[in-house]
């Protein structure tokens, strides 16, 4: 990790104080390449220049579909809007919660899984000890830097997670920073979600 920090010390992780936009961006980025996610995000931002739950909820599905969103992701975005409109998510509410309580709250939203909740903890709330063990970029960076691909490929998914989590304990209480530097070591790493 020390070598990564030296190489990428010119970069910094920044929090974005936009919980609504961050959740939308995370849903857009699910299960697609970073490049595709950036294109859809640009289209979405152009179609929704006033990105508030009230405005997005009123957009016609056809407009959202023209941004490149699937019907399922449109459902997810509309459910995020509903949570914000019903004030089930506010900064004040989230700031007093533990990481696990936030994950539980966010994953009750349709389409928001643990990965999205962890990205939210990192990029919106700036929590310092979050390690998204199932993130493909994290796994790829760890394979590249710490283990041979064969060593991890010989393990089932649960065994692989246990091995990666054990390694991540070395970086506590700054697992978020470790995640950031692991992402930086990859060419297609996320800047923010």
Secondary structure, 3 states (H helix, E strand, C coil): CHHHHHHCCCCCCCCCCCHHHHHHHHHHHCCCCHHHHHHHHHHHHHHCCCCCHHHHHHCCHHHHHHCCCCHHHHHHHHHHHHHHHCCCCCHHHHHCCCHHHHHHHHCCCCCCCHHHHHHHHHHCCCCCCCCCCCCHHHHHHHHHHCCCHHHHHCCCHHHHHHHHHHHHHHHCCCHHHHHHHHHHCCCCCCCCC
